[in-house]
Amino acid sequence: MGTSTNIAGLQRDIEKKIEVALTKTASDLVERATELIWEKFYKEYTPKEGGYERTYQLLNSIMKTKVTKQANTYSVAIYLDPTGVIYKSDPAIDVFLLASEGYHGTKSIETDFKFWEMFVNEFFGEWRDYLRKHGLNVV
């Protein structure tokens, strides 16, 4: 932290530390989500030769926002961005929902892996606990 000589300076230093911690947390969560989807979704199913060609659009759609502050609340979001995803016949959100339930593009190709549920329950919980341990109220 910086060397603050007044309350306003101390507040700026604390706010900067919060922003840095949340930015790092969001980057770590994106990395963990990418690894999780690769290991538990992509590696669990290999398309048949001569069939559908994998584009990795789901994997490449994992994004995070910049940290924002509104009043005394800081926010950052981890999300799947549908704007850079183009599927032939289905809206991206439908494909994301199927994938989150373990389906590979169609309900006829299913794995046991439900990535969003696992991501929220395991990884988000770890980081929520970490941030809470360091004095942040995480909702």
C-alpha positions as CSV (number, residue, x, y, z in Angstrom):
1,M,0.0,0.0,0.0
2,G,1.1,3.6,-0.5
3,T,2.2,6.0,2.2
4,S,-0.9,7.9,3.0
5,T,-0.8,11.0,5.2
6,N,-4.6,11.6,5.3
7,I,-7.9,9.7,5.2
8,A,-8.6,10.5,1.5
9,G,-5.1,9.1,0.6
10,L,-5.8,6.0,2.7
11,Q,-9.1,5.5,1.1
12,R,-7.5,5.7,-2.4
13,D,-4.8,3.2,-1.4
14,I,-7.5,0.7,-0.1
15,E,-9.6,1.2,-3.2
16,K,-6.6,0.5,-5.5
17,K,-5.8,-2.7,-3.5
18,I,-9.5,-3.8,-3.9
19,E,-9.4,-3.2,-7.6
20,V,-6.1,-5.1,-8.0
21,A,-7.4,-8.0,-5.9
22,L,-10.6,-8.3,-7.9
23,T,-8.8,-8.0,-11.3
24,K,-6.5,-10.8,-10.3
25,T,-9.3,-12.9,-9.0
26,A,-11.3,-12.4,-12.2
27,S,-8.3,-13.3,-14.4
28,D,-7.6,-16.4,-12.3
29,L,-11.3,-17.4,-12.6
30,V,-11.2,-17.0,-16.4
31,E,-8.1,-19.2,-16.5
32,R,-9.6,-21.8,-14.2
33,A,-12.9,-21.8,-16.2
34,T,-10.9,-22.3,-19.4
35,E,-8.9,-25.2,-17.9
36,L,-12.1,-26.8,-16.5
37,I,-14.0,-26.6,-19.8
38,W,-11.0,-27.9,-21.8
39,E,-10.4,-30.9,-19.4
40,K,-14.0,-31.8,-18.5
41,F,-15.9,-30.8,-21.7
42,Y,-13.7,-30.8,-24.8
43,K,-11.5,-33.8,-23.8
44,E,-14.6,-35.9,-22.8
45,Y,-15.9,-36.0,-26.4
46,T,-14.1,-36.3,-29.7
47,P,-16.2,-35.6,-32.8
48,K,-16.3,-38.4,-35.4
49,E,-13.9,-38.1,-38.2
50,G,-15.4,-36.4,-41.2
51,G,-18.2,-35.0,-39.1
52,Y,-18.4,-31.8,-37.3
53,E,-15.2,-29.7,-37.0
54,R,-14.5,-28.3,-33.6
55,T,-14.2,-24.5,-33.5
56,Y,-13.5,-23.9,-29.8
57,Q,-15.9,-21.0,-29.7
58,L,-17.2,-22.0,-26.3
59,L,-13.7,-22.1,-24.9
60,N,-12.8,-18.7,-26.5
61,S,-16.0,-17.0,-25.2
62,I,-15.0,-16.9,-21.6
63,M,-14.6,-13.3,-20.6
64,K,-14.4,-10.9,-17.7
65,T,-15.4,-7.3,-17.2
66,K,-13.2,-4.6,-15.8
67,V,-13.7,-3.9,-12.1
68,T,-16.3,-1.2,-11.6
69,K,-17.2,0.8,-8.5
70,Q,-20.6,2.2,-7.8
71,A,-21.0,3.9,-4.4
72,N,-19.3,1.5,-2.0
73,T,-19.7,-1.6,-4.2
74,Y,-17.1,-3.1,-6.5
75,S,-18.1,-5.5,-9.2
76,V,-16.5,-7.7,-11.8
77,A,-18.3,-10.3,-13.9
78,I,-17.1,-13.6,-15.5
79,Y,-19.3,-14.6,-18.4
80,L,-19.6,-16.4,-21.7
81,D,-19.8,-13.8,-24.5
82,P,-22.2,-14.8,-27.2
83,T,-21.2,-11.9,-29.5
84,G,-18.2,-13.7,-31.0
85,V,-19.8,-17.0,-31.3
86,I,-21.5,-18.2,-34.5
87,Y,-23.3,-21.5,-34.7
88,K,-25.0,-22.7,-37.8
89,S,-28.5,-23.2,-36.6
90,D,-28.8,-22.3,-32.9
91,P,-28.4,-19.1,-31.0
92,A,-25.2,-19.0,-28.9
93,I,-27.2,-18.8,-25.7
94,D,-28.9,-22.1,-26.5
95,V,-25.6,-23.8,-27.2
96,F,-24.1,-22.4,-24.0
97,L,-27.0,-23.7,-22.0
98,L,-26.7,-27.2,-23.6
99,A,-23.0,-27.2,-22.9
100,S,-23.5,-26.1,-19.3
101,E,-25.6,-29.3,-18.9
102,G,-23.0,-31.5,-20.5
103,Y,-24.3,-31.7,-24.0
104,H,-22.1,-31.3,-27.1
105,G,-24.3,-29.3,-29.5
106,T,-27.2,-31.7,-29.3
107,K,-28.9,-33.7,-26.5
108,S,-27.8,-36.9,-28.3
109,I,-24.2,-36.3,-27.2
110,E,-24.0,-36.1,-23.4
111,T,-21.2,-36.2,-20.8
112,D,-21.6,-36.1,-17.1
113,F,-19.9,-32.7,-16.8
114,K,-21.9,-29.7,-15.9
115,F,-19.3,-27.0,-16.1
116,W,-21.2,-23.9,-14.9
117,E,-22.4,-25.7,-11.8
118,M,-18.9,-27.1,-11.1
119,F,-17.3,-23.7,-11.7
120,V,-19.7,-21.8,-9.4
121,N,-19.6,-24.4,-6.6
122,E,-15.9,-25.1,-6.6
123,F,-13.8,-22.3,-8.0
124,F,-16.0,-19.3,-7.3
125,G,-16.4,-20.6,-3.7
126,E,-12.6,-20.7,-3.3
127,W,-12.2,-17.1,-4.4
128,R,-15.2,-15.9,-2.5
129,D,-13.7,-17.3,0.6
130,Y,-10.3,-15.9,-0.2
131,L,-11.7,-12.4,-0.7
132,R,-13.9,-12.6,2.4
133,K,-10.8,-13.7,4.4
134,H,-9.2,-10.5,3.3
135,G,-12.0,-8.3,4.5
136,L,-14.2,-8.0,1.4
137,N,-18.0,-8.6,1.5
138,V,-18.6,-10.8,-1.5
139,V,-22.2,-11.5,-2.8
